[in-house]
Amino acid sequence: MLNTGDCQTHFVHQKTIDRVKESIPKEENLYDLADFFKMFGDTSRIKILKALSISELCVCDLSELLNISQSAMSHQLRTLRQVNLVKFRKQGKIAFYSLKDDHVKQILDIGIQHIEEAL
């Protein structure tokens, strides 16, 4: 007989369910979290974030480094800024981008570590 992992009897562990239910974030926070993780679903954005985890860079530098047009780079950076993954500072006419905080670098590092462990 194939073991599918299904329960063989129907018994609800209500205390466990109640404890877990209390720990799950509010629905709107879960939607925001899903949107947040969608930003990591694009290779170009991952490359941008990884580059910015190493050094602050301007749009021109990022475009050259990743071989992406400045227009496309600006669009990606605007998207990343809207979800608070990156920030920028102006120096004259040049905007320098960096990661919003160390959490972003930690998420990238943990993700890469997870992938490399699977290999």
Secondary structure, 3 states (H helix, E strand, C coil): CCCCCCCCCCCCCHHHHHHHHHHCCCHHHHHHHHHHHHHHHCHHHHHHHHHHHHCCEEHHHHHHHHCCCHHHHHHHHHHHHHCCCEEEEEECCEEEEEECCHHHHHHHHHHHHHHHHHC
